[in-house]
Amino acid sequence: MNQPPSVAIIGAGMSGLSAASLLRETGLNVTLFDKSRGSGGRMSSKRTSAGTFDMGTQYFTARDSAFSATVDAWLAAGWVAVWQPRLFRYDEHGLHPSSDDQRRLVGNPRMTALSRALLADTPLHSSTRIEQLQRDRQQWRLVDTEGESHGPFDQIIVAVPPAQAAPLLRAIGSLSGPAERTSMDPGWAVALGFAQPLNVPFDAVFVRSGPLDWIAREASKPGREATQNWVLQSTPAWAAGHLDDSPEQVIQELTQALAEVLGQRLPDLSFQQAHRWLYARPNETSDWGALAAPDQGLFVCGDWCVGGRLEGAWLSGQQAAKALLERL
Ligand SMILES: Cc1cc2nc3c(=O)[nH]c(=O)nc-3n(C[C@H](O)[C@H](O)[C@H](O)COP(=O)(O)OP(=O)(O)OC[C@H]3O[C@@H](n4cnc5c(N)ncnc54)[C@H](O)[C@@H]3O)c2cc1C
């Protein structure tokens, strides 16, 4: 009996997982590779001694009808839940309520619960950074930074941010242009645990002045532990000017900015940690969908191909998988 085609996907963030789910459903043999210890990419949750913090994606929305239908299935499976924060905005008029009727979703009980569920039993080579793609007799081999060669695979999908996709694609002279032209903004995220509750009337704030961009209370999200944990995220511009600051400096400056937004002295901290995202979000919106060199069995996807959000990553992964299936 003929073997189903084998597909390697480099990157187990939302775009790679989205492609993997669709290809798996159609019976293809899918293997994922990721340089991190697990799946999820920028949809990340950090487990710490003080509890879990969502350090990347804070929540996601669903506008596209296919994505909405998929999200409904995730809701029914309990992989995600609706988050209804008391939302405020901070701008030149100070702090004020800013409610809307947007449906906001989060992984349940943490962001990575969704990536775990999407991964299912797909084989994942974690802590494996792919450094080179080699085409040999109509098939692909992937070489990692330890020099180990994986494969052969009939088709490959590159589902990594543009700065990481560009060198892989440039070396094989295919599809590298869009990745080379796309730049990503950086960001700093800070996890804070307070010894006492913050005395504030909100769960999250869109900050439109100063170094902060976003403030969120972890415990307001469904399924989370009852902690006094908060996440702060910087603006891209502030991060760009503070890329080489130490985590301690960043924690100090962003915590100070939080005190200024709240207009109050903060309780003592029982936990603090900072994470730098060198490639947080694309700095402009593109609409490539996915990139394809079908004759070579090569496809590229990622949030940077569709709009820079979690929904865009899912849509891009679907498009890469569909383009691949069309050419089988
Ligand atoms: C701080 C922050 C806040 C955000 N907030 C939101 C939000 O509130 N709402 C929203 O919708 N979106 C948000 N986003 C964006 C959202 O997280 C992304 O759009 C989405 O997660 C991107 O998925 P992806 O699969 O395209 O890329 P990624 O999640 O980056 O996945 C790529 C994967 O590839 C791996 N990789 C890279 N290079 C290699 C290599 N050479 N070999 C092997 N593996 C490799 C990486 O480890 C990673 O796991 C946020 C992002 C950040 C950073």
The ligand as a Tripos MOL2 file, in Angstrom:
@<TRIPOS>MOLECULE
LIG
   53    58     1     0     0
SMALL
NO_CHARGES

@<TRIPOS>ATOM
      1 C1          3.8180   40.0500   23.7490 C.3       1 LIG1
      2 C2          2.8370   39.6070   22.7110 C.ar      1 LIG1
      3 C3          1.4820   39.8870   22.8780 C.ar      1 LIG1
      4 C4          0.5550   39.4630   21.9260 C.ar      1 LIG1
      5 N1         -0.7790   39.6950   22.1310 N.ar      1 LIG1
      6 C5         -1.6640   39.2330   21.2410 C.ar      1 LIG1
      7 C6         -3.0610   39.3830   21.5060 C.ar      1 LIG1
      8 O1         -3.4660   39.8580   22.5670 O.2       1 LIG1
      9 N2         -3.9470   38.9300   20.5550 N.ar      1 LIG1
     10 C7         -3.5150   38.3150   19.3960 C.ar      1 LIG1
     11 O2         -4.3690   37.9100   18.5930 O.2       1 LIG1
     12 N3         -2.1950   38.1620   19.1460 N.ar      1 LIG1
     13 C8         -1.2840   38.5980   20.0420 C.ar      1 LIG1
     14 N4          0.0570   38.4300   19.8020 N.ar      1 LIG1
     15 C9          0.4590   37.8450   18.5160 C.3       1 LIG1
     16 C10         0.3090   36.3250   18.5150 C.3       1 LIG1
     17 O3          0.9800   35.7930   19.6250 O.3       1 LIG1
     18 C11         0.9090   35.8180   17.2200 C.3       1 LIG1
     19 O4          0.2380   36.4110   16.1430 O.3       1 LIG1
     20 C12         0.8620   34.3020   17.0280 C.3       1 LIG1
     21 O5          1.0810   33.6140   18.2310 O.3       1 LIG1
     22 C13         1.8900   33.9370   15.9720 C.3       1 LIG1
     23 O6          1.8770   32.5460   15.6830 O.3       1 LIG1
     24 P1          2.9000   31.9940   14.5940 P.3       1 LIG1
     25 O7          2.7020   30.5430   14.4960 O.co2     1 LIG1
     26 O8          2.7960   32.8050   13.3460 O.co2     1 LIG1
     27 O9          4.3650   32.3160   15.1720 O.3       1 LIG1
     28 P2          5.0450   31.8740   16.5370 P.3       1 LIG1
     29 O10         4.0580   31.7680   17.6350 O.co2     1 LIG1
     30 O11         6.1950   32.8090   16.7190 O.co2     1 LIG1
     31 O12         5.5780   30.3940   16.2490 O.3       1 LIG1
     32 C14         6.7660   30.1730   15.5540 C.3       1 LIG1
     33 C15         7.5010   29.0010   16.2120 C.3       1 LIG1
     34 O13         8.6410   28.7140   15.4300 O.3       1 LIG1
     35 C16         9.7070   28.3460   16.2970 C.3       1 LIG1
     36 N5         10.9450   28.5530   15.5210 N.ar      1 LIG1
     37 C17        11.4450   29.7110   15.0510 C.ar      1 LIG1
     38 N6         12.5640   29.4800   14.3210 N.ar      1 LIG1
     39 C18        12.7580   28.1420   14.3320 C.ar      1 LIG1
     40 C19        13.7320   27.2960   13.7540 C.ar      1 LIG1
     41 N7         14.7390   27.7730   13.0060 N.pl3     1 LIG1
     42 N8         13.6330   25.9510   13.9850 N.ar      1 LIG1
     43 C20        12.6260   25.4380   14.7520 C.ar      1 LIG1
     44 N9         11.6660   26.2240   15.3150 N.ar      1 LIG1
     45 C21        11.7290   27.5400   15.1030 C.ar      1 LIG1
     46 C22         9.5230   29.2350   17.5100 C.3       1 LIG1
     47 O14        10.1220   28.6630   18.6700 O.3       1 LIG1
     48 C23         8.0000   29.3040   17.6160 C.3       1 LIG1
     49 O15         7.4810   28.3240   18.5150 O.3       1 LIG1
     50 C24         0.9960   38.7960   20.7490 C.ar      1 LIG1
     51 C25         2.3560   38.5070   20.5950 C.ar      1 LIG1
     52 C26         3.2600   38.8940   21.5750 C.ar      1 LIG1
     53 C27         4.7000   38.5400   21.4120 C.3       1 LIG1
@<TRIPOS>BOND
     1     1     2 1
     2     2     3 ar
     3     2    52 ar
     4     3     4 ar
     5     4     5 ar
     6     4    50 ar
     7     5     6 ar
     8     6     7 ar
     9     6    13 1
    10     7     8 2
    11     7     9 ar
    12     9    10 ar
    13    10    11 2
    14    10    12 ar
    15    12    13 ar
    16    13    14 ar
    17    14    15 1
    18    14    50 ar
    19    15    16 1
    20    16    17 1
    21    16    18 1
    22    18    19 1
    23    18    20 1
    24    20    21 1
    25    20    22 1
    26    22    23 1
    27    23    24 1
    28    24    25 2
    29    24    26 1
    30    24    27 1
    31    27    28 1
    32    28    29 2
    33    28    30 1
    34    28    31 1
    35    31    32 1
    36    32    33 1
    37    33    34 1
    38    33    48 1
    39    34    35 1
    40    35    36 1
    41    35    46 1
    42    36    37 ar
    43    36    45 ar
    44    37    38 ar
    45    38    39 ar
    46    39    40 ar
    47    39    45 ar
    48    40    41 1
    49    40    42 ar
    50    42    43 ar
    51    43    44 ar
    52    44    45 ar
    53    46    47 1
    54    46    48 1
    55    48    49 1
    56    50    51 ar
    57    51    52 ar
    58    52    53 1
@<TRIPOS>SUBSTRUCTURE
     1 LIG1         1 GROUP 0 **** ****
